[in-house]
């Protein structure tokens, strides 16, 4: 059986900050790392800015079109693969959670909309006036990365933050149309869900933790995401089960147990309800 690899930054570079950050043009990156076109995940954040070429990018089992002036942002643990044209080019950046947060003591990456898992979609189509700025930030990052300038590390962290800010200004999200109170509650729900989704699947648990009624929590989720709380919980559980199945490191029984299902048969039944296929069919289709 084929296993899908989980890459670390050390796989891609060997400079003094090899555990924390990597940046390159996309074409040069592919010369030494053509294996990244196959399905894999990683334990760091990834930002890609395409300037030319075309193709397809599959992220967590959803496929997106690649075209010039598009950005993709991925979080640790997301499974993805590429189908790329020969003329593909752009820029690619990897960095760790620690690399960012040791510099910005009062900021959290989670504040950026593309790092909020409930509302996250990984593709950003840039407005024309943003492409030059983002390209300039990447070129400065590459220059700093390749040289030993004073305050190199500080400048790279600042450039990454400027890059995230500029991408945020182009990111299409429902947040601008919703009240800040609803967004705060949804963010709190998201944090709770990431902690408890394997063991707590009852919507009332999350409503109680948030000190609001389930009716009100459903109102928030429907208005902001057009999904019920139950649907959100199920989608998160099924996404994790797909990731675990794709890695091919666990049996169906092990996955069912890890995700809090009472039996492998009940897990398989719920998986089919949500996806239209049995877990074994899903694995076969991803070969």
Secondary structure, DSSP 8 states (H G I E B T S, - for coil): -----EE-GGGT--STTTTTEEEEEHHHHHHH-GGGGSSBEESSEEEEEEEE--EEEEETTEEEEE-TTEEEEE-TT--EEEEE-TT-EEEEEEE-HHHHHTT-TT--GGGSGGG-TTT--SEEE--HHHHHHHHHHHHHHHHHHHS--TTHHHHHHHHHHHHHHHHHTT---GGGGS-HHHHHHHHHHHHHHHHHTTT---HHHHHHHHTS-HHHHHHHHHHHHSS-HHHHHHHHHHHHHHHHHHHT-S-HHHHHHHTT-S-HHHHHHHHHHHHSS-HHHHHHHT-
